[in-house]
Amino acid sequence: MNAVLIAVAVMLVLALVRVHVVVAMFLGALVGGLLAGLGLDGTMLAFQDGLGGGAKIALSYALLGAFAMGVASTGLPQLLAHVLLARVGATTAKAKTPATVGGGSGEAEDPIIHAANQKAVTTTKYLIIGGLLLMAIMSQNVIPVHIAFIPLIVPPLLTVFNKLGIDRRVITSVLTFGLVTTYMFIPVGFGSIFLNDILLFNINEAGMDTTGVNIIQVMAIPAAGMLVGLLIAVFISYRKPR
């Protein structure tokens, strides 16, 4: 049987039984190389050559699954959601008003957007948006986990979004800006990999001279466009409760 097919099958089986993706990939490559007659040394060399210039990218992304599982097991996302829900609940309670002057026990039709409470709701809303923006930015350089934080943080907050009437599209815009603009403009973490190891490297490989090119100045143009789009999304297009 083809050694490549066996290697892929081993990797898939290991992945299905929840072996870490890097370990599954390595063991699959090891089995395939040995079956192909490369020997241990030849297999290791072929594995390294296969990673090639993308070795840093592969190793960086390989840690995302382990980080995500570690954060999820701490219960921090659920704790954050509970804290915000408690804040929203207290805010809503303050907005309750008597239905009649005679002392009825009714509530305002929409206490979330009651005028007396609008400032607190707006503050909470923009704190959440700002927090997600900071998380997205830091996920590219300070704590380089890329998109691994999204399925951990966002799902527990969906109830909070509903309570505050936050448009899901503004959350998408914020996450997209933080993830993309950071690595295509700031040369730290994943930004360094993208700008230097991918963008400039491939331009040089294509035969173009990049000597003296300031990649940050060049990428400032699309980054500025992303910033304008973010401001329009947050303060104009998706500002109203939904």
Order of alpha helices (4+ residues) and beta strands (2+ residues): alpha-alpha-alpha-alpha-alpha-alpha-alpha-alpha-alpha-alpha-alpha-alpha
